[in-house]
Structure formats: C-alpha cells, structure tokens
Amino acid sequence: MNKENKFSSGIKANLEEVQSRIAAACTRSGRSLQEITLIAVSKTKPVSLLQEAYEYGCRHFGENKVQELTQKDEQLPRDIQWHMIGHLQRNKVKYVVGRACLIHGVDSLRLAEEINKESLKKNLISSILIEVNMAKEESKFGVAKEDALELIKEIAKLPAVQVRGLMTIAPYVEDPEKNRQYFAGLRYLSVDIMEKNIDNVSMDILSMGMTGDYEVAIEEGATCIRVGTGIFGERDYQLV
Ligand SMILES: *Cc1c(COP(=O)(O)O)cnc(C)c1O
C-alpha cells in the first residue's frame, strides 16, 4: 500500500461512485442531473472530512444536530448550504433559522409556528419541508400521509414560513426495492397537494433516498437525496 492510499479517506472515490450512480438512475428514469441535489450527510464526521468533500465539489451538507451544524458552519466556507435534516426541537429553532437553507423535518404546527416567529424576528422567510411518515413506523417522526394536507393548510397561513415540498425517511431495508412504494407514495402525495394550489406552498422539493436506496428514490422523483455513509463511510457514534 502506498502512502497516498494509506492516508486516503476514500471520499473522492466514494463521491465519484455516488455521482455515477446518480447519473445512471437519471438516465434510467429519463431525468436530468440538474434536477438532483446531492446532500452530503456529514453528521458525526470531523470538519476535516467535510472540508475534503467541499474541495471535491460538495456544497450541500446535512446535519441532524443543531449544535453540530452551527459549529461546523462556523469553521467552513460561507458558500456551503446547510440542511437541517434531523428532528428539530422548538427551543433550538433560533439557532437554525437564518443558518440552514432548508429545514427538512417539520411535522407539527407548533414547530412551524416557532420557525415563523423566529423568522419574523430576523426579517426573513424560512424554507421548510414537511416530513411524512410513509411507512407508519412507530419509531419515526413525521406526519401521517392522511394528515399532511391539513397540516400544510395550517402552516401555509404563517407569513414567514414557506413550504417547499415533502421529505420522508424510509425504513432501513436490505432490498431498496421495498422502499419504492414509499417514494412513489410521497410523490403522489406531493402532486395531490400541488393541485390544491395553496398560497405560500410549493411542492418542488422531494427529499427522499439515503445511501441504501437513493437510486430507487431518484427513479421515483427525488429532487434531494441525503447520502452519508456512501460518501463518508460508516459512522462511529462513540466518537460524538
Ligand atoms: C443519517 C441520515 C441520512 C444519511 O444516512 P446514510 O444511510 O448514511 O446515507 C439521511 N437522512 C437522514 C434524515 C439522516 O438522519
């Protein structure tokens, strides 16, 4: 093993692999590469690895903890777009509004109201996605798909919050085909909601697909995929 390999993080090769799979999934489904935003999910990973991914072209990063997001943001280039992809507690909203370009996991009116309040204070409009629990998993956050429209109608009344689309976290499965139904279901739901023409609501973002299933998600219409392990390798939660 030469020196370079020994100390290589593998990020460059991983990114190339992910990018070529994204391209293949786009070709299979007749979509354009420009429709897909790759979010590098960097939770638990050190800033040095994010810097490396940045050097290879990544500009969208996803974190699920507020403190980690803010600390990393302060150490990295200003043109990074941060995505809050985890469950956000209301008392931490103030740290995220104005910092994250998109808050993915909104699943209650109370949380949206807090985001609205903080956005008004800062004189800006926050883009959010509504998280839908497509597989009805008890352990997961997200609104039931039957309740999504009602929730969105309420959130739409808040002046400083803009609903931009939907997000889902599919179950962990060995065979990604098993999640196709949930991705397709999220897309159908977004079309239904779009057809209601609600003021202040657009459905141009579908955030779905992770390392194990992003290709299927792209085939089913994902516009944002959230890839962690596939770019940075396995996470070691003991380090954080
Ligand atoms: C951790 C995480 C991911 C990335 O998961 P990988 O399987 O490592 O790609 C994506 N989305 C959310 C919401 C996450 O918390």
The ligand as a Gaussian input file, in Angstrom:
#p B3LYP/6-31G(d) Opt

LIG

0 1
 C      -28.185000       9.944000       8.783000
 C      -29.244000      10.379000       7.849000
 C      -29.114000      10.194000       6.462000
 C      -27.932000       9.518000       5.792000
 O      -27.922000       8.148000       6.028000
 P      -26.934000       7.176000       5.247000
 O      -27.629000       5.862000       5.280000
 O      -25.647000       7.177000       5.978000
 O      -26.802000       7.699000       3.854000
 C      -30.130000      10.676000       5.657000
 N      -31.213000      11.282000       6.159000
 C      -31.374000      11.472000       7.484000
 C      -32.589000      12.169000       7.976000
 C      -30.398000      11.024000       8.364000
 O      -30.577000      11.229000       9.684000

